Amino acid sequence: MGRMPNLILVSHFINVLVLLPICALLLLNSEKIVAVFGADSSSRQILTCMYLTILALSSYCLGTMNKDFSIAFVLFGFQIIYKTLSLFLIKNKKLPVLWFNLVIAVLHSYTLVTTYLAN
């Protein structure tokens, strides 16, 4: 059990590392973020809320060093599903966010599988 729960913290850290600047840019309606996520709209605001929720949960888990598998399973599982579904639903396959999201989904999948198998 020694090293595997640390993967949970690594996945939370990646969430914070990626989402902190993205959420800030979304909230500031930065031109850079508009080029990636489109103009400010209800859809983008819902996405921002979703990102802020993931950021808050991962920040909490990092701040408290919480390695609870049930929290990781729900949070990372949610991310894995929505990031994988986006591969099928987003028509523009050249979007960098699409492929970057899949890399994160693979990391979270690895975290969940290896942590589960270690228990």
N, C-alpha and C positions, 0 to 999 in steps of 0.2 A: 504493500500500500504506500510505501515511501514516496516514490517519485511520481506516480500516476496522478494523485490529486493536484499536484503542482501544474499539470496540464490544464486543469480547470482554471487555475489562476492565469495561466498564459493566455487561454482563450478570452477570459474576461479582460485581460490587459490589452489584447489586440482590439477588442470591441471599443475600449476607451480610447486607445491610440488613434483608431480610424474615425470614430464618431465624434470625438471632441471638436476637431477642426471642421468636420462636415456640418455638424449641428450649428456651430458658430456662423459659418458661412451661409447656411440656409436661413438662420434667424436674421442675419444682416442683409439678406438678399443680394449677396455679392455677385458681381457680373460673372466671375469665374464659375459660380455654382449655377447660375442661370444657363450657362453654356452646356452644363452637364445634365441638370435636372429639369430644365425648362423654366418658363416664367412662373412667378408666384401664382398659385392656383389652389383651389380646395384640395386637389389631389396631392400637390406638393406639401401642403400644410398637414395633411393626414400622415404622409411619409415622415415629415419632421417630427410629429408626435410619436410615431412608432420608433424612430431613431432615438429620440430623447428618452423614451421608456427603456430601451435596450441600454443606453448609456447610463441611466440612473441605476438600473439593476446591477450592471457590471461594476460600476463605481462602488456601489454598496458592498458587493461581494469582495472586491479588492480591498476596500477600506477596512473591512472586518475580517479579512483573510478567510472568508467563508468558502469552503471547498465542497459544500453540500451537493451531492450528485443529483438530487431531485430538482434543485433550482437549476443546475447546469443542464439537466435533461430537458426541462421545459423551455428555458431560454434559448439554448443552442439548437434544440430540436425545431423550435419555431423559425429560427434564422435559416437553418438548413432547408426547411420546406419552402419558405418564401423565396430564398435565393435560388433554389433549384427550379421552382416553378417559373421564375422570371426568365430562365433560359428558353422555356417553351412559349411563353406569352409575349415577350418583347420581340417585336419584328426586326428592329435594327440590331443585328448581331455584332455590329462594329463598335457598339458602346463599350468603352473601357470599364464602366461601372459594372456591367453585366459579368464580365470575366473576372474582375477583382472580387466581386461578391462570391463567385464560385470558388475562388481560392480560399476565402474565409469559410465557406461551407465545408470544404474538404478538411480544413484545420479543425473546425468544430466537430465534424464527423469522427476524425481521428481521436480527438479528445474524448468524446463519448464512448467510442468503441474500446479504446485502450483502458479507460478508467473502469468501464463495466467489466471487462475481462480480468482486470487486476483484483476485482472484488470477488 
